[in-house]
Amino acid sequence: MKKKVVQQKPQHRWKRKVLTLMFVGIFFGGLLFMQTRWYTHVVGLVPLNHHQFLVSQPHVQSPKIAFLFIARNRLPLEMVWDAFFRGGDSKFSIFVHSRPGFLFNQATTRSTYFLNRQVNDSTQVDWGEASMIEAERILLRHALDDPLNDRFVFLSDSCIPLYNFSYTYDYIMSTSTSFVDSFADTKEGRYNPKMHPVIPVHNWRKGSQWVVLTRKHARIVVDDETVLPMFQQYCKKKPLPEFWREQHIPADTSKLHNCIPDEHYVQTLLAQKDLEGELTRRSLTHTSWDLSSSRERERRGWHPVTYKFSDATPMLVKFIKEIDNIYYETEYRREWCSSKAKPSTCFLFARKFTRPAAIRLLNMSVLEYLN
């Protein structure tokens, strides 16, 4: 009897193990089934658009600022802008208008940001002529081809940025307005009565050509076929003294019109379109005009101060950055500068700087985009 009992014992244990495994399998299988049903129920409660967002979130690219450079040939301050654009990610584009035929290649620029960024249909630009307006329109036409370009900043080849890219981008994009230095021009000799009635005198404006335009206003400039012909025909600078022998000049030169097209065009065009309510009527580019810099009365006040090596100091940059208001005498208007509804500096850029002056500022680490 004892042998028979001993032989049946292993068989009994084997059956118990099988039953235990079956019970555990049924338990965990039921648990998994219940969890799956619970997850399906919860997902079903999530709105469809939210569920799609969780599954796939497409990348949305930020609107860009188009930086539009007007240059004679190469850009002498490219090393400053190279440092500035390093913080820009993909939030900017660059277009350069130089003399016809000039190319930005490895022989003419050391910055990869400017390689092949020249427009291929540039025109010969003469200071004080309507050709400057056409250069601006060419740049805008190219920049508008990119639907992501939302702001358009005009810059000269002697401009430097005062702040890093992030601050500059936020400042410009924080408002829906264009930044256009614009004021009523009451000085005799600039407005030509022959422009009337196409351009009435009450719409005649003056200001800096270094504007920042929204896409809407950039399109208006490019599509203009009314105001530009008036400027080409009637807005001309007074001849310089050295050219007086080549043309008939009246005895009283004060009677001559002295109209610099790029100082009036955008401002007058937007006034004509009744869009001044969509403008912040000041420039973001600082320029210093020294009316006593020339001994010749005919030249006095025609050109801004050029900052040379000895002028490029931390004090100069600090002075420009601390300017917080601009006064317009002809309108008795003081423009207090603000950004995001808070008092702020007025200027993001400054001119005119020579190459040695800009290099000195870089070496002194005065400019914020190096920090």
C-alpha positions as CSV (number, residue, x, y, z in Angstrom):
1,M,0.0,0.0,0.0
2,K,2.8,2.4,0.8
3,K,4.4,1.9,-2.6
4,K,1.1,2.7,-4.4
5,V,0.6,5.9,-2.5
6,V,4.1,7.1,-3.2
7,Q,3.7,6.5,-7.0
8,Q,0.5,8.5,-7.2
9,K,1.8,11.6,-5.4
10,P,3.9,13.2,-8.3
11,Q,0.9,12.8,-10.6
12,H,-1.3,14.7,-8.1
13,R,1.2,17.6,-7.9
14,W,1.4,17.9,-11.7
15,K,-2.4,18.4,-11.9
16,R,-2.4,21.1,-9.3
17,K,0.3,23.0,-11.2
18,V,-1.7,22.9,-14.4
19,L,-4.8,24.2,-12.6
20,T,-2.8,27.0,-11.0
21,L,-1.3,28.1,-14.3
22,M,-4.8,28.1,-16.0
23,F,-6.2,30.2,-13.2
24,V,-3.4,32.7,-13.4
25,G,-3.7,32.9,-17.2
26,I,-7.5,33.5,-17.0
27,F,-6.9,36.2,-14.3
28,F,-4.3,38.2,-16.3
29,G,-6.2,37.8,-19.6
30,G,-9.3,39.2,-18.0
31,L,-7.3,42.1,-16.5
32,L,-5.8,42.9,-19.9
33,F,-9.3,42.8,-21.5
34,M,-10.7,45.2,-19.0
35,Q,-7.8,47.6,-19.4
36,T,-8.2,47.7,-23.1
37,R,-11.9,48.5,-22.9
38,W,-11.2,51.3,-20.4
39,Y,-8.5,52.9,-22.7
40,T,-10.9,52.7,-25.7
41,H,-13.6,54.4,-23.6
42,V,-11.3,57.2,-22.5
43,V,-10.0,57.9,-26.0
44,G,-13.5,58.0,-27.2
45,L,-14.2,60.8,-24.8
46,V,-11.4,63.0,-26.3
47,P,-12.5,65.4,-29.0
48,L,-11.3,64.3,-32.5
49,N,-9.1,67.4,-33.2
50,H,-7.4,67.0,-29.8
51,H,-6.8,63.3,-30.4
52,Q,-5.3,64.1,-33.8
53,F,-3.1,66.7,-32.1
54,L,-1.8,64.0,-29.7
55,V,-1.1,61.6,-32.5
56,S,0.6,64.0,-34.9
57,Q,1.6,67.6,-34.3
58,P,2.8,69.2,-37.6
59,H,5.6,71.7,-37.4
60,V,4.4,75.3,-37.9
61,Q,7.1,77.7,-39.1
62,S,7.2,81.2,-37.5
63,P,6.7,84.2,-39.7
64,K,9.9,85.7,-40.9
65,I,11.5,89.1,-41.1
66,A,13.0,90.0,-44.5
67,F,16.2,92.1,-44.2
68,L,16.6,94.2,-47.3
69,F,20.1,95.6,-47.8
70,I,20.8,98.5,-50.2
71,A,24.5,98.4,-51.0
72,R,26.9,99.9,-53.5
73,N,28.8,96.7,-54.0
74,R,29.8,94.3,-51.2
75,L,28.6,94.7,-47.6
76,P,31.5,96.2,-45.6
77,L,29.9,95.4,-42.2
78,E,29.0,91.8,-43.0
79,M,31.0,90.5,-40.0
80,V,28.6,92.4,-37.7
81,W,25.5,91.0,-39.4
82,D,27.0,87.5,-39.4
83,A,27.2,87.6,-35.6
84,F,23.7,88.9,-35.4
85,F,22.1,86.3,-37.7
86,R,23.6,83.4,-35.8
87,G,20.8,83.7,-33.3
88,G,18.0,83.9,-35.9
89,D,17.2,80.2,-36.4
90,S,14.9,80.2,-39.4
91,K,13.0,83.4,-38.7
92,F,14.7,85.6,-41.3
93,S,15.5,85.9,-45.0
94,I,18.1,88.2,-46.6
95,F,18.0,90.1,-49.9
96,V,20.7,92.5,-51.2
97,H,20.5,95.1,-53.9
98,S,23.9,96.0,-55.3
99,R,25.1,97.4,-58.6
100,P,24.0,95.4,-61.6
101,G,26.2,92.3,-62.2
102,F,27.7,92.2,-58.7
103,L,27.6,88.7,-57.1
104,F,27.9,87.6,-53.5
105,N,30.1,84.6,-53.8
106,Q,33.0,83.2,-51.8
107,A,35.3,85.8,-53.3
108,T,33.1,88.8,-52.2
109,T,31.7,87.7,-48.9
110,R,33.0,85.7,-45.9
111,S,29.5,85.2,-44.5
112,T,27.5,82.2,-45.6
113,Y,24.4,84.2,-44.8
114,F,25.0,86.5,-47.8
115,L,26.1,83.9,-50.3
116,N,24.0,84.3,-53.5
117,R,21.6,86.7,-51.8
118,Q,21.8,89.4,-54.4
119,V,18.8,90.2,-56.5
120,N,19.3,89.3,-60.2
121,D,17.5,92.4,-61.6
122,S,19.1,95.2,-59.8
123,T,19.3,98.7,-61.2
124,Q,21.9,101.4,-61.1
125,V,21.2,103.7,-58.1
126,D,22.1,107.3,-57.9
127,W,21.8,109.2,-54.7
128,G,18.9,111.7,-54.6
129,E,17.2,110.1,-57.7
130,A,14.1,108.1,-58.1
131,S,16.2,105.0,-58.9
132,M,16.5,104.5,-55.1
133,I,12.8,104.0,-55.0
134,E,13.0,101.4,-57.7
135,A,15.7,99.6,-55.9
136,E,13.4,99.4,-52.8
137,R,10.6,98.1,-55.0
138,I,12.8,95.4,-56.5
139,L,13.8,94.1,-53.1
140,L,10.2,94.0,-52.0
141,R,9.1,92.1,-55.1
142,H,11.6,89.4,-54.4
143,A,10.9,89.2,-50.6
144,L,7.1,89.0,-51.2
145,D,7.6,85.8,-53.2
146,D,8.2,84.0,-49.9
147,P,4.7,83.8,-48.1
148,L,6.4,83.5,-44.7
149,N,8.0,86.9,-45.0
150,D,5.8,89.1,-42.8
151,R,7.9,92.1,-42.1
152,F,10.3,94.0,-44.4
153,V,13.3,95.9,-43.0
154,F,15.3,98.3,-45.2
155,L,18.9,98.7,-44.2
156,S,21.9,100.5,-45.7
157,D,25.4,99.0,-46.1
158,S,26.5,101.2,-43.1
159,C,23.9,100.0,-40.7
160,I,24.6,98.0,-37.5
161,P,22.1,96.1,-35.3
162,L,22.1,97.3,-31.7
163,Y,20.5,94.3,-30.1
164,N,20.5,90.5,-30.5
165,F,18.2,88.8,-33.0
166,S,15.7,87.6,-30.4
167,Y,15.0,91.1,-29.0
168,T,14.9,92.6,-32.5
169,Y,12.4,90.0,-33.7
170,D,10.1,90.3,-30.7
171,Y,10.2,94.1,-30.9
172,I,9.2,94.2,-34.6
173,M,6.6,91.4,-34.4
174,S,4.9,92.6,-31.2
175,T,2.9,95.2,-33.1
176,S,0.7,94.9,-36.2
177,T,1.9,98.3,-37.5
178,S,4.6,99.4,-39.9
179,F,7.4,101.6,-38.6
180,V,7.6,104.6,-40.9
181,D,9.2,107.9,-40.0
182,S,6.7,110.3,-41.3
183,F,5.8,113.9,-40.7
184,A,4.1,116.8,-42.5
185,D,6.6,118.6,-44.6
186,T,6.0,122.3,-44.5
187,K,9.3,123.5,-45.8
188,E,9.1,125.3,-49.1
189,G,10.9,124.0,-52.1
190,R,10.4,120.3,-51.7
191,Y,6.8,119.9,-52.8
192,N,6.3,120.6,-56.5
193,P,2.8,122.1,-57.2
194,K,2.9,120.2,-60.5
195,M,2.1,117.1,-58.5
196,H,-1.3,118.4,-57.8
197,P,-4.0,117.0,-58.0
198,V,-2.5,113.5,-58.1
199,I,-0.6,114.3,-54.9
200,P,-2.3,117.1,-53.0
201,V,-0.1,119.1,-50.7
202,H,-2.0,118.0,-47.5
203,N,-0.7,114.4,-48.2
204,W,2.9,115.5,-48.7
205,R,5.1,113.8,-46.1
206,K,8.8,113.5,-45.3
207,G,10.9,111.1,-43.3
208,S,13.6,108.4,-43.3
209,Q,13.8,105.8,-46.1
210,W,14.8,103.2,-43.5
211,V,11.3,101.8,-42.8
212,V,9.9,98.5,-41.5
213,L,6.8,97.5,-43.5
214,T,4.1,95.0,-42.9
215,R,3.3,92.6,-45.7
216,K,0.1,94.6,-46.6
217,H,2.1,97.9,-46.9
218,A,4.9,96.2,-48.8
219,R,2.4,95.0,-51.4
220,I,1.0,98.5,-51.7
221,V,4.5,99.9,-52.5
222,V,5.1,97.2,-55.1
223,D,1.7,97.7,-56.8
224,D,1.8,101.5,-56.9
225,E,1.4,102.9,-60.4
226,T,0.1,106.4,-59.5
227,V,2.4,108.1,-57.0
228,L,5.7,106.8,-58.4
229,P,5.4,108.4,-61.9
230,M,4.8,111.8,-60.1
231,F,8.0,111.3,-58.2
232,Q,10.0,110.3,-61.2
233,Q,8.9,113.4,-63.0
234,Y,8.7,116.1,-60.4
235,C,10.7,115.1,-57.3
236,K,14.3,115.9,-58.1
237,K,17.3,117.0,-56.0
238,K,18.8,120.4,-56.4
239,P,22.1,120.2,-58.5
240,L,25.3,120.3,-56.5
241,P,27.5,123.4,-56.9
242,E,30.2,121.5,-58.9
243,F,27.6,120.7,-61.6
244,W,26.2,124.2,-61.9
245,R,28.3,125.0,-65.0
246,E,26.7,122.1,-66.8
247,Q,23.1,123.3,-66.6
248,H,21.2,126.5,-66.5
249,I,20.8,127.7,-62.9
250,P,18.8,130.7,-61.9
251,A,20.5,133.5,-59.9
252,D,18.5,132.7,-56.8
253,T,19.0,129.0,-56.2
254,S,16.6,129.1,-53.3
255,K,13.8,129.0,-55.9
256,L,14.9,125.5,-57.0
257,H,13.0,122.5,-55.8
258,N,15.1,120.2,-53.7
259,C,13.3,116.9,-53.4
260,I,15.0,113.7,-52.4
261,P,12.6,111.0,-53.6
262,D,13.4,108.3,-51.1
263,E,12.8,110.7,-48.2
264,H,9.2,111.3,-49.3
265,Y,7.9,108.3,-51.3
266,V,6.7,105.6,-48.9
267,Q,5.5,108.2,-46.4
268,T,3.5,110.1,-49.1
269,L,2.1,106.9,-50.7
270,L,0.7,105.6,-47.4
271,A,-0.8,109.0,-46.6
272,Q,-2.4,109.0,-50.0
273,K,-3.9,105.6,-49.2
274,D,-5.2,106.9,-45.9
275,L,-3.2,104.3,-44.0
276,E,-1.4,106.5,-41.4
277,G,-3.5,105.0,-38.7
278,E,-1.7,101.7,-39.4
279,L,1.7,103.2,-38.8
280,T,4.0,103.7,-35.9
281,R,5.3,107.0,-37.2
282,R,9.0,106.7,-36.4
283,S,12.0,104.9,-37.7
284,L,13.8,102.1,-35.9
285,T,17.1,103.2,-37.4
286,H,19.1,106.0,-35.7
287,T,20.7,108.6,-37.8
288,S,22.5,111.7,-36.6
289,W,22.2,114.8,-38.8
290,D,24.8,117.5,-38.1
291,L,23.6,120.7,-39.8
292,S,26.8,122.5,-39.0
293,S,29.2,119.9,-40.4
294,S,29.7,121.5,-43.7
295,R,31.1,124.9,-44.5
296,E,29.2,125.1,-47.8
297,R,25.7,126.3,-47.3
298,E,24.4,124.3,-50.3
299,R,25.7,121.0,-48.8
300,R,24.8,121.6,-45.2
301,G,22.5,119.0,-43.7
302,W,22.4,116.8,-46.8
303,H,24.2,113.8,-45.3
304,P,24.2,112.2,-41.9
305,V,27.2,111.9,-39.5
306,T,29.6,109.0,-40.3
307,Y,30.9,107.3,-37.2
308,K,34.6,106.5,-37.6
309,F,37.0,104.4,-35.5
310,S,37.5,107.0,-32.8
311,D,33.8,107.5,-32.5
312,A,33.0,103.9,-31.9
313,T,32.8,103.7,-28.1
314,P,30.5,102.1,-25.5
315,M,29.3,105.6,-24.6
316,L,28.1,106.1,-28.2
317,V,26.1,102.9,-28.2
318,K,24.7,103.5,-24.7
319,F,23.6,107.1,-25.8
320,I,21.7,105.7,-28.8
321,K,20.1,103.0,-26.8
322,E,18.9,105.4,-24.1
323,I,16.9,107.5,-26.6
324,D,13.2,107.0,-25.7
325,N,11.4,109.8,-27.6
326,I,11.5,111.7,-30.8
327,Y,10.2,115.2,-31.4
328,Y,8.8,116.4,-34.7
329,E,8.9,120.1,-35.0
330,T,6.5,120.6,-37.9
331,E,3.7,118.8,-36.1
332,Y,4.6,119.7,-32.6
333,R,4.5,116.0,-31.9
334,R,6.6,114.0,-29.4
335,E,6.7,110.3,-30.2
336,W,7.3,108.3,-27.0
337,C,8.7,105.0,-27.9
338,S,7.2,101.8,-26.6
339,S,7.1,98.0,-27.2
340,K,4.4,95.7,-25.9
341,A,2.7,98.6,-24.3
342,K,5.8,99.4,-22.2
343,P,8.3,102.3,-22.5
344,S,11.3,101.2,-24.5
345,T,14.2,102.3,-26.6
346,C,13.4,103.9,-29.9
347,F,16.1,102.3,-32.1
348,L,17.1,98.8,-33.1
349,F,19.6,99.8,-35.7
350,A,22.1,102.7,-36.2
351,R,24.0,104.3,-39.1
352,K,26.4,105.4,-40.6
353,F,29.4,103.3,-39.4
354,T,32.6,102.7,-41.2
355,R,34.1,99.2,-41.3
356,P,36.9,100.1,-38.8
357,A,34.3,101.6,-36.4
358,A,32.1,98.4,-36.6
359,I,35.1,96.1,-36.1
360,R,36.1,98.1,-33.0
361,L,32.7,97.7,-31.5
362,L,32.9,93.9,-32.2
363,N,36.3,93.7,-30.5
364,M,35.0,95.6,-27.5
365,S,32.0,93.3,-27.2
366,V,29.7,96.3,-26.9
367,L,27.0,94.9,-29.1
368,E,24.5,92.6,-27.3
369,Y,24.4,89.8,-29.9
370,L,27.9,88.8,-28.9
371,N,26.8,88.1,-25.3
